[in-house]
Amino acid sequence: MKEPPTIYVISVDDIYHTDERPFCYTDPDCCCHEDQESIAMVNAWVQQGLMTQEEATNFILGRTF
């Protein structure tokens, strides 16, 4: 009888939320995308000219890396 193949699983501790990246890109239903404090921070970046409106939207929705 043939032995089944061995499958290796590599565990990785991904950090999805950091101070620099408060919005995750893995779960669109995550509550981080509704965090008013983080959204206000991104809005301040737009007001300061550090980000365009489109970049801010994509950042909040987790569409940028």
C-alpha positions in Angstrom: 0.0 0.0 0.0 1.3 3.4 -1.0 1.9 5.9 1.9 0.0 9.2 1.6 2.2 12.2 0.8 3.5 14.4 3.6 2.1 17.9 3.7 4.1 20.6 5.4 2.4 23.6 7.0 4.4 26.6 7.9 2.9 28.7 10.6 3.3 32.4 10.1 2.3 35.1 12.7 1.0 37.8 10.5 0.5 41.2 12.1 -2.4 42.8 10.3 -2.9 45.9 12.4 0.1 48.1 13.4 0.5 51.8 14.2 1.6 52.4 10.6 -1.0 50.1 9.2 -4.2 50.3 11.2 -6.3 48.8 8.4 -6.0 45.2 7.4 -6.1 43.9 3.9 -7.2 40.3 4.7 -10.7 40.8 6.0 -13.0 43.4 4.5 -15.5 42.8 7.3 -13.0 43.6 10.1 -14.0 46.3 12.4 -10.7 48.2 11.8 -12.3 49.7 8.6 -14.9 51.4 10.8 -12.4 52.7 13.4 -13.2 56.5 13.6 -9.9 57.4 15.3 -7.9 55.8 12.5 -10.1 57.3 9.8 -9.6 60.7 11.4 -5.9 60.2 11.3 -6.0 59.4 7.6 -8.3 62.4 7.0 -5.6 64.6 8.6 -3.0 63.2 6.2 -5.3 64.2 3.3 -5.8 67.7 4.8 -2.0 68.0 5.1 -1.5 66.9 1.5 0.3 63.7 2.4 -2.3 61.6 0.7 -4.9 62.1 -2.0 -8.6 61.3 -1.4 -8.3 58.2 -3.6 -5.2 57.0 -1.8 -6.9 57.5 1.6 -10.0 55.6 0.5 -7.9 52.7 -0.8 -5.8 52.7 2.4 -8.8 52.6 4.7 -10.4 49.8 2.6 -7.1 47.8 2.9 -6.4 47.9 -0.9 -2.8 49.1 -0.5 0.2 47.3 0.9 
